[in-house]
Amino acid sequence: MTDFRENPGVGGGSLGVVLLDHDTCYRAVAAKDARFDGQFVTAVRTTGIYCRPSCPVPPPRSRNVEFLRTAAAAQHAGYRACRRCLPDAVPGSPEWNLRADAAGRAMRLIADGVVEREGVPGLASRLGYSARQLGRILAAELGAGPLALARAQRAHTARILVETTPLGLADVAFAAGFGSVRQFNDTVRAVYGVPPSQLRAEAARRSRTAGTDPAPGALTLRLPYREPFDARGLLDHLAVRTVDRVEDVVGGVYRRTLALPHGPATVALDLTARAGAVLATLRVSDPRDVGPAVARLRRLLDLDADPHAVDAVLGADPALAGAVAATPGIRLAGSADPAATAVRTLLGQQVSVAAARTAASRLAAAHGTPLPAELRGGSDSGDGRGGDSGDSGDSADSADSADGPDLLFPEPSVLAEVEIPGPARRAAALRGLCTALVSGDLVLDAGRDPADLRAELLALPGIGPWSAGYLAMRVLGAPDELLASDLAVRRGAATLGLPSDESALTGRAHAWSPWRSYAATHLWRIAATVPSPAPSSGPSPVPSSARRSA
């Protein structure tokens, strides 16, 4: 078993160590501390079952347990999942957001379904390793190789589809990525201890007991997170940047269209209806996209963050302590469509947020792809058993309605060939970006190394250091991007009595590592509360609007 070691990249809270020290883990299990869910699993030798740390059953004796980093490692060792606490239905480990090494990047790509679509050789190629090298790395770091990790992901997706859709079990098997119905049945039995038909029967019984029914044609899932969670801040960020017909915010619900690997989809994300989880009402054109959709939505809302570690480090600075106390659990707004985020970053340079939103909306109206009628749907009830949290079915009011988003943002292949209105230099930069995406010279996905991605972006005309860092923050969820050249970051810093000079602010911010992206988000929030200075006649070194409009 891997020993627990201090992780120099994570600090300042009870989650500030890499969780595999037996005594530390056992204390968390004895306390049923939900903050540790997703950080490790508890495997009980006497029962052959593994659980999340907060499992409600009495804790086993210390000598009878071992602690493993992932559910896949537990399954690989022959344990099956507890059907009471559903240890696969927890927030993901924040370690995968923090780590930019091969293991962390591989975990993000496996969650996005790359192994199902491209196999282990495709995953290894994306990461720059041979399949054999990658297998050795993942086995050493995580206790399971890429096939075992992907198998655990398939089992989780299969459970969601079994419990929340009327799909036939054979269709579920192939939608979840299994090669055969027999493989599907064997895996579900091994992981959950019962056949798929029993999982479905139990889910139906829970729904009848709770008086809930799934919305027709939709999956209602619960996407768990660690509290505290700054839902209002995320909603405000998204609301002022919505692209007409592609996304909107209605009350506490963010709705948007999605371009997924096997087809389009729509989702309504209710961020405020339930403590501990976002309710997602998802309509997909192909059920194989359920797993990738969940992974992308979790990155969009930064649901796997460790708010206690972030707030502990940032709150230790007296200048930031008030902002952290006022907004605990701040999140980084991510990206569900990296290519669209990159296009919008360039569109937003040197214009206001409103102007950038207008430009993106016009581009979408002119060149976007209308959704199929069956994905537009009518009013959804929003009720039904959530497939991701493992809780029994609760009802929730839905804001999904027939007038929701109905257009996919234009693909790079389209934008590379059309006339883009606006300044000639910006149009040329956009065309160059889209051409690089189409040719494969630039790849935007969650498995990229941040340093490599920045270098490739900087090599393109019209993209400078600020845009490269901003895209690393949004697309990869990179947690340590301060963006000290940003005018709003510097204005927010000055408001709090911090240095507003780029060099001095960078020096002061060393103490905030590895959470400087979250510090920048706090400073943006502070800057938004103070009047903007009058524009000068000279050129701005960094387009102030670009930081806010993408």
C-alpha positions, 0 to 999 in steps of 0.5 A: 500500500502506498504510504501517506506523504505530505503534499507540498502543493496542497496546504492549510486544511485537514485535506492538506495531505495526500490521504493514505496515512492509516491513522489519518484516514481512520480518524476521518472514517471514525468521524464520518467526515464527508469532506474526505469523500472522494479523497480515498476509499475504505476497503474492509477485509472482513466483508470485501466491501469498500465505502466512502469515509462518511458511510453511515454504518458503524466504522470497522475495526482499524486492523480490518481496513486498508485505505486506497486512493481510488474506487478503481484500486479497490475494485482491482483488489477484489472489493465491491462497492457499498450499496448504502453509501455508493462510494463512486457517487462522491465529488472527485478528488481535488488532487486531479485538478491540482496535479499536472503530471501524467496521472492527474491528466490521465484521470481527467481524460479517463473521466471524459471517456477517452479510453472508451473512444480511443482505447488505452493507446489513444489515451497514452498518445494524448499524454505523450507516453507509450501504453506500457509506460502509462500503465506503470505510472498509473499502477504506481500512483493510483493502484490501478492501470488505465483499463481498471480506472476506465472500468470503474468509470464505465461501472459508474456510468452504467449505474446512472443509466440503469437507475435513471433511464428506461433504456434496455439493459443491452443498450445500457451496456454499450452506451456505458462503453462495455464491449458486450452484455456479458462484460457489463453484467459481470462488471456490475455484479462484481462492483455492486454485488447484484445484477443490473436488473436488481439495481433498476428494480431497487431504483424504481422502488425508491422512486415510488416511495419518494413519489418522484418520476423522471422527466420524460426524455431527460436524466436528472442527476445530482452532481455532488460537491464539497461545501461551502459552495459559492453558487451565487458567484458562479451564477452571476459570472455566467449570467453576464456572459450568456450567449443568446440561444446557446445559454441562459440563466433563469433564477438559480438555473444555468441552461446551455447546449453542449457539443459532446463526442457523439452528438449534441445535448442540453442541460439545466443546472440548478445550483441552488435547489439542494445543499451538497449537490447541483441538480442537472437535467440532461438531454443527450442525443446519444447515451454514450455521452452521459459520462463525458457530459458529467465530467465536463459539467463538473469542470465547468462548475469546479465541483471537485474543488477543495474549498477548505484547503483553498480558504485556509491558505488565502484566508491566512493573508490578513489582506484577503481574510475578509474577502474569504470570510465574505465568500467562502467556497469560491469557485473557478468558472470552467469550460464545457466547450474549450474551443468556444471559450478560446474563441470568446476570449479573443472576441472579448479583447478590448471591448466591454463585457456587453459588447463581447456578449453581443459579438458572440451572440451574433456569431452564434446566430450566423453560424451556429447549428440548431438543435434537433427538436427532440433535445429542445423538449418542453417543461421538465418536472426536474423530479426523479432520482439523481444518479450521481449522489446515491441519495434516494429520490427527492423532488425539485422544481425545474426551470427547464422550459420550451424557450430554452437554448436551442443553438450550438456555438459554431465549430472551429471548422466553420469559423475557420472558413467564414468572414468574421466581423470586427477588426481585421487583426482580431478576425485574423487571430480568430481564423488562425486559432480555429485553423490550428484547432481543426488541423490538430496543431492546437489541442484543447482538452482537460488532459493538457499540460498547462505549460505546454498549452501556454506555449502553443497558445503563445505561438499563435498570432493575437494571443498573449500571456494573459489570454494563455494564462486565462485559458489555462485557468478556464479550460484546464482548471489550473488553480495557480494562475494569478494573472497579475497583469490583469487590470481588474486583478490589480484594481482589486488588489489595490482596494484591499491594500495589496500591491497594485504593481504587477511585479510586487503583486506577483511577489506578494502572491507567492504565499497564496500558491497553489491557489492563486487562480482563486485569489484572482477570482476574489480580486475580480469580485472586489474590483467589480464593487468599486467604480472603474477609473476613467479611461486614459487616452493611452493604450492599455497594456492588457485589455481590461475587458478581455478578462471579464468577457470570455 
